[in-house]
Amino acid sequence: MRIKQPGLITAGLWMLGTPESSVYLAQGNRSSALINAGLSHALPDYFQQLDAWGIRKEKIQHIILLHSHFDHVGLAPCLKRTYPDITLYASARAWELLGRQRAAGVINEYMLKVCRRVKGATEFLDAFDWQWRDDMHGEIVGQGSSLDLGGLTVEFHETPGHSSCSISAYIPELRALFPSDAVAIPYRDEYVIAAGSSFKKYQKSLDKLGRLDAALICADHYGYIMNEEAGRYIAESKKAAGQMTHRLIEALKDNSDMGQTARRLVDVHFQLRPDYFVHPDILVGTYTQMLKQFADDRQEGAI
């Protein structure tokens, strides 16, 4: 069962933001943590939801960035500048990438592209100090790290493959897994794969996540999965990853030009999913990264 509308999931856990930019609030006895920082255009929804549902802003002391891609860090600048005592957490690799000279420009450019695509305008963002700059710093978390909220513990697992900096969070008391894009994206009834860094590591990360006892799969895009589907979601992601691998290899056989092949695959993607949130120009980059992995394997004779 898939739920994409924000609201209370279970005692101590909320989905906030918007369907395409799902962020989660875990409420412990001592403090609360925002898991995933989503897209900047969700800021108005986020603040409205906190007020409407009586959520105490001052108790939110932690923001967990599950990887460094633009669509997972969007709320962080505004929230950190508004509430300076909030601590940001990310993997060492994520902080390395976010600290690069071009990072802020790319994040801000892509954020505006998606905002225009989803909302049709960007002017409303002027009310928020949303842009990524070089003032964003925080703590490093990795495999074996944990964060005690009081009654709830956020455990961290390194899950590369979608990106080289991906981590997943798990709250055992709620049996809730927050895999970001380390699993398939639950668009409508599909399992959409985006393994831009490494399909091999993506599959290994799925194996790792499959060993966790998860009754809730809280995705960063298009909401969360519960009940029977949650129990098979990792297995379905593995199956979808295999299908995507086959599709990419076959596409390269038809046309070895990665740029042309990526654009053709993106055209098909949007024919099937016209309201998918990512801007086509950005998705071309993702498909090119995925194709490159198999083009390299072909050159080496691995496939």
C-alpha positions in Angstrom: 0.0 0.0 0.0 1.4 3.4 -1.1 0.5 6.7 0.6 1.7 9.9 -1.0 -0.2 12.5 1.0 1.5 14.2 4.0 0.2 13.5 7.4 0.7 11.3 10.5 2.1 7.9 9.6 2.2 6.4 13.1 2.9 7.7 16.6 6.2 9.6 16.5 6.4 9.8 12.7 5.1 12.3 10.2 5.4 12.7 6.4 5.7 16.4 5.6 6.4 18.3 2.4 4.7 17.3 -0.9 4.1 14.0 -2.7 7.1 14.5 -5.0 9.3 15.8 -2.1 8.6 13.7 0.9 10.4 14.5 4.1 9.9 12.7 7.4 9.8 14.0 11.0 10.7 11.5 13.7 9.7 12.7 17.1 11.6 11.3 20.1 11.1 12.2 23.8 14.1 14.6 23.8 14.3 15.8 20.2 13.0 15.4 16.7 14.8 14.8 13.5 13.9 15.7 9.9 14.9 12.8 7.6 15.6 14.0 4.1 15.5 17.7 3.2 13.7 17.5 -0.1 13.1 20.3 -2.6 13.0 24.0 -1.8 9.6 24.5 -3.3 8.2 22.4 -0.4 9.1 25.1 2.1 5.6 26.8 2.2 3.9 23.4 2.6 6.4 22.4 5.4 5.8 25.5 7.5 2.1 25.4 7.0 2.0 21.7 8.0 4.0 22.4 11.2 1.5 25.1 12.2 -1.6 23.2 11.2 -0.7 20.0 13.0 0.7 21.7 16.1 4.3 20.4 15.7 6.8 22.1 17.9 9.5 23.7 15.7 11.9 24.2 18.5 12.1 20.4 19.2 13.4 19.8 15.7 17.2 19.7 16.4 18.5 17.4 13.6 18.3 17.4 9.8 19.6 14.2 8.1 20.7 14.5 4.5 20.6 11.0 3.0 22.7 12.1 0.0 24.0 15.2 -1.7 21.7 15.5 -4.7 19.9 18.8 -5.1 16.4 17.3 -4.6 17.4 16.0 -1.1 18.9 19.1 0.5 16.4 21.8 -0.4 15.0 22.7 3.0 18.3 22.6 4.8 19.6 26.2 4.0 16.4 28.0 5.1 15.9 25.8 8.2 19.5 26.0 9.3 19.6 29.8 8.9 16.3 30.2 10.6 17.1 27.9 13.5 21.0 28.0 13.8 21.1 25.4 16.6 19.9 22.7 14.2 22.6 20.1 13.4 22.9 18.8 9.8 24.1 15.2 9.3 25.4 13.6 6.1 28.0 11.0 5.0 31.7 12.1 4.7 31.4 11.7 0.9 28.3 13.9 0.8 30.0 16.7 2.7 32.9 16.4 0.3 30.6 16.8 -2.7 28.6 19.6 -1.2 31.8 21.5 -0.4 32.9 21.6 -4.0 33.1 25.0 -5.7 30.4 24.2 -8.3 28.0 22.5 -5.9 25.9 25.5 -4.8 25.4 26.7 -8.3 24.3 23.4 -9.6 21.9 22.8 -6.6 20.3 26.2 -7.0 20.0 25.9 -10.8 18.4 22.5 -10.7 16.1 23.5 -7.8 14.7 26.3 -9.9 14.3 24.1 -13.0 12.2 21.6 -11.0 10.3 24.3 -9.2 9.2 25.8 -12.5 8.3 22.3 -13.8 6.2 21.4 -10.7 4.8 24.7 -9.6 4.9 26.7 -12.8 6.7 29.7 -11.1 9.6 30.4 -8.8 8.8 33.9 -7.4 7.2 32.5 -4.2 10.6 31.2 -3.2 11.8 34.8 -2.7 10.1 34.8 0.7 12.6 32.2 1.9 16.4 32.2 2.3 16.5 28.9 0.3 19.7 29.0 -1.8 22.6 26.8 -1.1 25.8 28.7 -0.2 29.1 27.8 1.5 27.7 28.3 5.0 26.2 24.8 5.2 28.2 22.5 7.5 27.5 19.6 9.8 28.3 16.3 11.3 29.5 13.1 9.6 27.6 9.9 9.9 28.2 6.5 8.4 27.9 2.8 8.8 27.3 2.0 12.4 26.5 5.6 13.5 23.3 6.3 15.4 21.4 9.3 16.7 19.4 9.0 20.0 16.2 11.1 20.0 15.0 9.7 23.3 12.8 6.6 22.8 13.7 6.5 19.1 17.1 5.6 17.7 18.1 6.6 14.1 20.6 4.0 12.8 22.7 4.7 9.7 23.7 2.4 6.9 26.0 3.2 4.0 24.0 2.4 0.8 25.9 3.6 -2.3 24.8 3.0 -5.9 22.3 5.6 -6.6 25.0 8.0 -5.6 28.5 7.5 -4.2 27.4 9.3 -1.0 24.1 7.6 -0.2 23.2 6.6 3.3 19.9 5.1 4.6 18.3 5.6 8.0 16.5 3.0 10.0 14.4 3.4 13.2 14.1 -0.1 14.8 11.4 1.0 17.3 9.1 1.9 14.4 10.4 -0.7 12.0 10.8 2.3 9.6 13.3 2.4 6.8 14.3 5.6 5.1 16.4 4.5 2.1 16.2 7.7 0.0 16.9 6.6 -3.6 18.8 3.5 -2.7 15.6 1.6 -3.5 13.2 2.0 -6.4 11.3 5.3 -6.5 7.6 4.5 -5.9 6.1 6.5 -8.8 2.4 5.5 -9.1 2.4 1.7 -9.1 5.9 1.5 -10.6 9.4 0.8 -9.3 11.6 3.4 -11.0 15.3 2.8 -10.8 18.0 5.5 -10.7 21.4 3.9 -10.1 23.6 6.7 -11.5 26.7 5.8 -9.6 27.0 2.0 -9.7 24.5 -0.7 -10.4 26.8 -3.2 -8.7 26.9 -1.2 -5.5 23.1 -0.5 -5.8 22.4 -4.2 -5.8 24.7 -4.8 -2.8 22.9 -2.0 -1.0 19.6 -3.6 -1.7 20.9 -6.8 -0.2 22.0 -4.9 2.9 18.6 -3.2 3.3 16.8 -6.4 2.7 18.2 -7.8 6.0 16.5 -5.1 8.0 13.0 -5.7 9.5 11.1 -2.9 7.8 7.3 -2.5 8.0 7.5 1.0 6.6 9.5 2.1 3.5 9.6 5.9 3.7 10.8 7.1 0.2 12.0 10.5 -0.6 9.8 10.8 -3.6 6.1 9.9 -3.8 5.5 9.0 -0.2 5.8 5.8 1.8 4.9 2.1 1.5 3.3 0.0 4.2 1.6 -3.3 4.9 2.1 -6.2 2.5 4.0 -4.2 -0.2 6.5 -2.9 2.3 7.6 -6.5 3.0 8.4 -7.2 -0.7 9.5 -3.7 -1.7 13.2 -4.5 -1.6 12.7 -7.7 -3.7 10.7 -5.7 -6.2 13.4 -3.1 -6.4 16.0 -5.8 -7.1 13.7 -7.1 -9.9 13.3 -3.7 -11.3 17.0 -3.0 -11.2 17.6 -6.1 -13.3 15.0 -5.0 -15.8 16.6 -1.6 -16.0 20.0 -3.2 -16.6 18.6 -5.2 -19.5 16.9 -2.1 -21.0 20.1 -0.1 -20.9 22.3 -2.8 -22.4 19.8 -3.3 -25.2 19.6 0.4 -25.8 23.3 0.6 -26.2 23.2 -2.2 -28.7 20.8 -0.2 -30.9 22.9 3.0 -30.6 26.3 3.3 -29.0 26.1 7.1 -28.8 25.4 7.6 -25.2 24.0 11.1 -25.6 21.5 10.2 -28.2 20.6 7.0 -26.4 20.0 8.8 -23.1 17.8 11.4 -24.8 15.7 8.7 -26.4 15.3 6.8 -23.1 14.3 10.1 -21.4 11.7 10.7 -24.1 10.2 7.3 -23.5 10.3 7.9 -19.7 8.2 11.1 -20.0 5.8 9.5 -22.6 5.0 7.0 -19.8 5.3 9.4 -16.9 4.4 12.9 -18.2 4.0 14.4 -14.7 7.3 13.0 -13.3 8.9 15.7 -11.2 12.5 15.7 -12.5 13.2 18.2 -15.3 14.0 16.3 -18.6 17.4 18.0 -18.9 18.4 16.7 -15.5 17.2 13.2 -16.2 19.3 13.0 -19.3 22.3 13.3 -17.0 21.1 10.5 -14.9 20.5 8.2 -17.8 23.9 9.1 -19.3 25.5 8.1 -16.0 23.7 4.8 -16.0 24.5 4.0 -19.6 28.2 4.8 -19.1 28.5 2.0 -16.6 27.5 -0.6 -19.3 29.4 1.2 -22.1 32.5 0.8 -20.0 31.7 -2.9 -19.4 31.3 -3.5 -23.1 34.7 -1.9 -23.8 36.2 -4.2 -21.2 34.4 -7.3 -22.6 32.3 -7.8 -19.5 29.0 -7.9 -21.4 
